[in-house]
Amino acid sequence: MRIDVVSLFPEFIAQSAAVGVVGRAQQRDLLDVHGWNPRDYAQGGYRRVDDRPFGGGPGMVMMIEPLQACLRAAREADARPAPVFYLSPQGAPLTQTRVRQLAAMPRFILLCGRYEGVDERVLAAEVDAEISIGDYVLSGGELAAAVVIDAVARLQDGALNDAESAVQDSFEGDGLLDCPHYTHPASHPLGEVPAVLRSGDHAAIARWRRMQALGRTWLRRPDLLDEAALSKADAQLLAQFRREHDA
Ligand SMILES: CN(C)c1cccc(CNc2ccc(C(N)=O)cn2)c1
């Protein structure tokens, strides 16, 4: 998979994509992240990339020309068609379902805004969809781009080794929150590890973990818990959790 990122700070993107799971995915040729700087496509001595907003008001707006030239260069760097996604607070909220869709694409381009954003005509002409990583404002789209890249990278086949891919089975797999996790020591002043996890009874362990995931989703994020989507076994486990919780 190839991801091209248009940003005034491409070094930020390159550095964040060089470490951890994303860096390893690149080393394994599962992913290619390329940064592009609109300033390299700005004409004139000052290499201007932003200007004052029409209609007045604070801040600056990123200009059309450098962005359009930079997007063209990024698009033409690879023969495959490339959707362009703009990271902005006005975008569609990023969900794991959306991450799975993005992770299945051969390539896409991420456009990172700075200042007050980009000229609306660029969005209309060049951007296929806007993505928001949450309802808050950052000083630039780069951190949001890094989030998208990380979430997509870990879904590439071969990116996670067995120890890490356990997480895929929980929230990412079925829309529930994760169950609690414990490791050595079994006894500690902070408390004991639940006995079931040390019982060796793998069916009971799987049931307990599922019940915990269902229960925690019910307690913390009932909006994620679509009763209809629950199997009969899930509904029974959740009912048992709620009985024990209310007891
Ligand atoms: C209107 N405005 C301030 C603005 C408009 C566009 C881009 C930016 C760059 N900052 C970002 C980008 C994304 C997110 C997110 N939530 O995904 C948060 N902040 C700011």
The ligand as a Gaussian input file, in Angstrom:
#p B3LYP/6-31G(d) Opt

LIG

0 1
 C      -10.988000      25.012000      10.840000
 N       -9.659000      24.610000      11.237000
 C       -9.077000      25.152000      12.434000
 C       -8.976000      23.651000      10.482000
 C       -9.477000      23.270000       9.231000
 C       -8.795000      22.294000       8.505000
 C       -7.624000      21.719000       8.994000
 C       -7.135000      22.122000      10.223000
 C       -5.888000      21.506000      10.768000
 N       -6.170000      21.029000      12.103000
 C       -6.895000      19.896000      12.321000
 C       -7.061000      18.915000      11.351000
 C       -7.831000      17.797000      11.669000
 C       -8.417000      17.694000      12.927000
 C       -9.247000      16.490000      13.286000
 N      -10.063000      16.630000      14.329000
 O       -9.166000      15.458000      12.613000
 C       -8.203000      18.697000      13.837000
 N       -7.467000      19.772000      13.538000
 C       -7.808000      23.095000      10.976000

